[in-house]
Amino acid sequence: ANLTNTNFSGSNLRKANLESATLNKTKLSKTLLQAANLKGSHLSNLNLKNLNLKAANFEKAQISKVNFENAHVEKSIFFKTHILDTTFKGAQLIQANFSDAILAHVNLHDANLTMSRIQNTRLSKNILTNVNLHQSTIIKTDLSKATLEETDFSNAVFADVLFIGSTLTLANFEQA
């Protein structure tokens, strides 16, 4: 479904099936999207600031120029998702799954990714300052040239992670 410029402001789209939908400049302020199925969708030029997207499925979605600032995206799935020019500043991404995802020009400043799964993921050249990755699993992931200042990797599990050219000032790797 092409939902370009559609106004869903204030709607309850909890558990909505938006699989393969196109949401471009769609108005979603104060919309409940908890557990929404956005698998294979194209999301662009959206403001999802402060929205509840807990347990949403973004598998294989194309996400571009989307504002997830301070959004609740806990337990959401970003498996094989391509994310470009997007902000997750201050977002709650606890137990999110970013496996096989590609992120480019993404701002994760102040995001909470506690207990998240990041595997076979490209995160190079992104901003991950003051990010909480406590108890996360980070495997076969490229963090080259990423800004990781004050990021908390405590108790994280690492295997085959690239940090080439990354900025790790004040990063916490305690018990990692």
NORKAPE-V362718 format. One line per field, one symbol per residue. phi: phi as a letter, one per 30 degrees, with the letter a starting at -180 (. if undefined). A space follows every 10 residues. Layout:
phi->???
This chain:
phi->.cceidccei dccdidccei dccbhddbdh cdbeidccei dccbhcccei dcbeidcceh dccbhccceh dcbehdccdh ccbbhbccei dcceidccdh cbcbhcccei dccehdcbbh ccbdiccbdh dcceidcbbh cccdhdccdh dccehdccah ccbeidcceh dccehd
